[in-house]
Amino acid sequence: MFQVQINKEYINSLYFDKLNMGKNQFITQSDQYVGLLSNDEFESFMRENNLITYKEQLKLYESGEVVGNFYKKD
């Protein structure tokens, strides 16, 4: 499982089609959207949105902009 945090300004520019509950899988916490994704959902979400990881950051592949963070959960 992964905890994924998406910065508020990017939530409407990402795709959530591959997630079981879509965008509803995320809840609002202060200035971020937070959701728990299975390993398969995380991989699909990354691929669908052309995201890469750097340390614990999620970045857009083309521009390198940080769209959020992720943490591996046990």
C-alpha positions as CSV (number, residue, x, y, z in Angstrom):
1,M,0.0,0.0,0.0
2,F,1.0,3.6,-0.7
3,Q,-0.2,6.8,0.9
4,V,-0.3,9.4,-1.8
5,Q,-0.5,13.1,-1.2
6,I,-1.4,15.3,-4.2
7,N,-1.0,19.1,-4.0
8,K,-4.4,20.8,-4.4
9,E,-3.4,22.7,-7.5
10,Y,-2.8,19.5,-9.5
11,I,-5.8,17.4,-8.5
12,N,-7.9,18.5,-11.5
13,S,-5.0,17.9,-14.0
14,L,-4.4,14.2,-13.2
15,Y,-6.2,11.1,-14.3
16,F,-7.9,8.8,-11.8
17,D,-9.5,6.3,-14.2
18,K,-7.4,3.3,-13.1
19,L,-8.3,3.6,-9.4
20,N,-11.2,1.6,-8.0
21,M,-13.0,4.6,-6.6
22,G,-11.5,7.2,-9.0
23,K,-10.9,10.7,-7.5
24,N,-13.2,9.7,-4.6
25,Q,-10.3,7.6,-3.3
26,F,-8.7,10.8,-2.1
27,I,-9.8,13.0,0.8
28,T,-8.9,16.6,1.5
29,Q,-6.4,17.4,4.2
30,S,-5.3,21.0,4.5
31,D,-3.7,21.9,1.2
32,Q,-3.5,18.3,-0.2
33,Y,-5.6,15.4,-1.3
34,V,-4.6,12.1,0.5
35,G,-5.4,8.6,-0.6
36,L,-4.3,5.0,0.0
37,L,-3.5,3.0,-3.1
38,S,-2.6,-0.6,-3.6
39,N,0.7,-1.5,-5.3
40,D,-1.2,-2.1,-8.6
41,E,-3.2,1.1,-8.3
42,F,-0.1,3.1,-7.5
43,E,1.8,1.7,-10.6
44,S,-1.3,2.4,-12.8
45,F,-1.7,5.9,-11.5
46,M,2.0,6.7,-12.1
47,R,1.9,5.3,-15.6
48,E,-1.5,6.9,-16.5
49,N,-0.2,10.4,-15.4
50,N,3.3,10.0,-16.7
51,L,4.7,10.6,-13.2
52,I,8.2,9.7,-11.8
53,T,9.4,9.3,-8.3
54,Y,12.3,11.2,-6.7
55,K,13.0,10.2,-3.1
56,E,9.4,10.6,-1.7
57,Q,8.2,13.1,-4.3
58,L,5.9,12.6,-7.3
59,K,7.0,14.6,-10.3
60,L,5.7,15.2,-13.8
61,Y,8.1,13.4,-16.2
62,E,8.2,16.2,-18.8
63,S,8.6,19.3,-16.5
64,G,9.9,17.9,-13.2
65,E,7.2,19.8,-11.3
66,V,6.4,18.2,-8.0
67,V,2.7,17.3,-7.8
68,G,2.8,15.6,-4.4
69,N,4.5,12.9,-2.2
70,F,4.1,9.2,-1.5
71,Y,5.0,6.9,1.4
72,K,5.2,3.2,1.4
73,K,2.8,1.7,4.0
74,D,3.1,-1.8,5.5
